[in-house]
């Protein structure tokens, strides 16, 4: 069995044990079909991605790419984009950076994809930035909030999607400052740019001295008892988690086993309630009161027009798979990519796609604005807070936007645009 697959099983096994314990206590040519643009013919656009379909980050995240593909299949069934169907090649990297390099090389050199779309993971995607740049492959809407994607001068072809982790850290810390003042706050983050950028955001708002205990984890070690034990020993009352879903569930389950019950403030990437509830099983009530963040419509907002659209697509093209925040995320990426292709025009080239993203102006399901410009390659610029109450995850309060520097955290009041009547951006 592959090592990362074993890790995924180890996480699941560790959570199962915790539940039991808790219960007891650029191209030149034309895109017109001449074959001069990689991945583009008169009738097809081929794009690829790397995703953790197995391994330590597969919980929840393995559902993202199938949801994106389902949206593409919906668009394809309605005529495609300028008459071209989108083919999405999904490669499993197990959240292992060495695997990521192998599968991305295959996508670019053998499959000759037009672009890499929504490659997932901070440690994984970091290792392919230079390869994609040297091969002039558009690197669009990376599935991570690392600030590494926002380097227009160094990586002109790379663009983010998620709000960056420093923005998110500032918004979580802003909530703590306003609502949990005087309580001892501690932090657990992944031992890479994900954790470091998130902590930087927290400290920009609260100050470095306000974070009483700082701990890290690595995805290869599913025992977080030492970290959680340190929080309990220090009498931490609030814990900020910059964790992927499996480690959010492990942290909360471990805390319950140790009789430790802080207020949890959780990064968007590890706060999807249906994903966590599935991981925790009978111990799902431990999620009660958890505060998280998000920037897309909540999966349970059944009257939201975007959720109505994505539910329809999920039923028709995704086998009516269990619908959660990962489904919403994957389809939102698909919608944005279709918008980008339309803005790039019928004579499709890699340069025109990059120009289209930099021009910006995209409206979609997001609760906060996309920040794309020639000087800003980050994605969404803010988030809204959510809370689990009575086993239901719901938004509360306003949306917020801020920057990754020292700017204030401001309310964002604009209403998201509704989807087109047919659920497909105009112009296709």
GIZIKA-V509567 format. One record per backbone hydrogen bond with DSSP energy under -0.5 kcal/mol. CO is the residue of the C=O (numbers start at 1). NH is the residue of the N-H. Records with the same first field share a line. If there is no record, write none. Layout:
CO->NH + NH
This chain:
2->6
3->7
4->8
5->9
6->10
7->11
8->12
9->13
10->14
11->15
12->16
13->17
14->18
15->19
16->20
17->21
18->22
19->23
20->24
21->25
22->25
30->36
36->38
37->40
39->46
43->85
44->41
45->47 + 87
46->114 + 115
47->89
48->117
49->91
50->120
51->53 + 93 + 94
55->58
57->61
58->62
59->61
60->63
61->64 + 65
63->67
64->68
65->69
66->70
67->71
68->72
69->73
70->74
71->75
72->76
73->77
74->78
75->78 + 80
76->79
80->82
81->84
84->81
85->45 + 87
86->88
87->47 + 89
88->90
89->49 + 91
91->51 + 93
93->96
95->97
96->99 + 100
97->101
98->102
99->103
100->104
101->105
102->106
103->107
104->108
105->109 + 110
106->110 + 111
107->113
114->138
115->48 + 117
116->140
119->143
121->125
122->126
123->127
124->127
125->128 + 129
126->129
128->132
129->133
130->134
131->135
132->137
133->136
136->138
138->116 + 140
139->159
140->118
142->144 + 161 + 162
143->121
144->161
145->165
146->149
147->150
149->151
151->155
155->158
157->139
159->142
161->380
162->379
164->168
165->169
166->170
167->171
168->172
169->173
170->174
171->175
172->176
173->177
174->178
175->179
176->180
180->183
184->237 + 238
185->212
186->240
187->215
188->242
189->217
190->192 + 195
192->196
193->197
194->198
195->199
196->200
197->201
198->202
199->203
200->204
201->205
202->205 + 206
203->207
207->210
208->211
210->185 + 212
213->187
215->189
217->191
218->221
220->222
222->224
224->228
225->229
226->230
227->231
228->232
229->233
230->234
231->236
232->235
237->263
238->186
239->265
240->188 + 242
241->243 + 267
242->190
244->247 + 248
245->249
246->250
247->251
248->252
249->253
250->254
251->255
252->256
253->257
254->258
255->260
256->259
262->264
263->239
264->291
265->241
266->293
267->270
268->271
269->245
271->273
272->276
273->277
274->278
275->279
276->280
277->281
280->283
281->284
283->286
284->287
285->288
287->290
290->292 + 388
291->266
292->386
294->384
295->367 + 368
298->301
300->302
301->304
304->308
305->309
306->310
307->311
308->312
309->313
310->314
311->315
312->316
313->317
314->318 + 320
318->321
322->324
324->327 + 328
325->329
326->330
327->331
328->332
329->333
330->334
331->335
332->336
333->337
334->338
335->339
336->340
337->341
338->342
339->343
340->344
341->345
342->345
346->348
349->353
350->354
351->355
352->356
353->357
354->358
355->359
356->360
357->360
369->381
376->373
377->160
379->371
381->402
383->400
384->294
385->396
386->292
387->389 + 394
388->289
389->392
392->389 + 394
394->387
396->385
398->385
399->412
400->383
401->410
408->410
410->401
411->413
412->399
420->423
425->428
428->82 + 83
